[in-house]
Amino acid sequence: MTKQEEVREGLWQILRKEGHHVMEADRALDEMMQYLHSQGVVLKVARELPEITKQEVGEFLKVELGYSDIAIGLMRDDIAEYIRKRVLKIVASYVAVESLI
């Protein structure tokens, strides 16, 4: 069951507990889901962080910061590892989301 289906099922159960008939609950649920979607409500989802290689760090330094191939070639492994870890921290601070509907 997807997260969207879990949310829908949970809301449907709440409506049914409150005594709404099945047809009434379905209609109310559709309206609630559409409203939440129209307001930009999204679901936070789990994700794995990407692997970042020393080569990708070098490419980032070259493209984004204008480092030369020579400077990148001279970069020590410990510096590349430090940059890689910093980039992963930045990436980890972003949240992955999916549409509610």
C-alpha positions in Angstrom: 0.0 0.0 0.0 1.4 3.4 -1.0 1.7 6.2 1.5 -1.1 8.0 -0.4 -3.4 5.0 0.0 -2.5 4.7 3.7 -3.5 8.4 4.3 -6.7 7.9 2.3 -7.6 4.8 4.2 -6.9 6.4 7.5 -9.1 9.4 6.8 -11.8 7.1 5.5 -11.8 5.1 8.7 -12.1 8.4 10.7 -15.1 9.4 8.7 -16.7 6.0 9.1 -16.2 6.1 12.9 -17.9 9.5 13.0 -21.0 7.7 11.6 -20.8 8.8 7.9 -22.4 6.4 5.4 -20.1 4.9 2.9 -21.2 7.0 0.0 -21.1 10.2 2.1 -17.6 9.3 3.5 -16.3 8.6 0.0 -17.5 12.0 -1.3 -16.2 13.8 1.8 -12.9 12.0 1.5 -12.5 13.0 -2.2 -13.2 16.6 -1.4 -10.8 16.6 1.5 -8.0 15.1 -0.6 -8.6 17.6 -3.4 -8.6 20.5 -1.0 -5.4 19.3 0.7 -3.7 18.8 -2.7 -4.8 22.3 -3.8 -3.2 23.8 -0.7 0.1 22.2 -1.6 0.1 19.4 1.0 2.7 16.8 0.2 3.9 13.6 1.9 7.4 13.4 3.3 9.1 10.2 2.0 12.2 8.3 3.1 15.1 8.2 0.7 18.7 7.1 0.6 21.5 9.5 0.1 23.4 9.2 -3.1 27.0 8.0 -3.3 29.4 10.8 -4.3 32.7 9.9 -5.7 36.0 11.8 -5.7 35.5 12.2 -9.5 32.1 13.8 -8.9 33.6 16.2 -6.3 36.2 17.2 -8.9 33.5 17.7 -11.6 31.5 19.9 -9.2 34.6 22.0 -8.4 35.4 22.4 -12.1 31.9 23.2 -13.3 30.4 25.1 -10.4 33.5 26.8 -9.0 35.8 27.1 -12.0 38.7 25.0 -10.7 41.2 23.9 -13.3 41.9 20.2 -14.1 45.4 20.7 -12.7 44.1 22.0 -9.4 41.6 19.1 -9.2 44.3 16.6 -10.0 46.5 18.0 -7.2 43.6 17.7 -4.7 44.5 15.5 -1.8 42.2 12.6 -1.0 41.5 13.9 2.5 40.3 17.2 1.1 38.1 15.5 -1.5 36.6 13.3 1.3 35.9 16.5 3.4 34.1 18.1 0.5 32.2 14.9 -0.3 31.0 14.7 3.4 30.0 18.4 3.3 28.0 17.9 0.1 26.3 14.9 1.6 25.3 16.9 4.7 23.7 19.5 2.4 21.9 16.9 0.4 20.7 15.2 3.6 19.1 18.5 4.8 16.7 18.4 1.9 13.4 16.5 2.3 12.0 14.3 -0.4 8.3 14.6 -0.9 5.6 13.1 -3.1 2.2 14.5 -4.1 -0.7 13.7 -1.8 -2.8 12.6 -4.7 
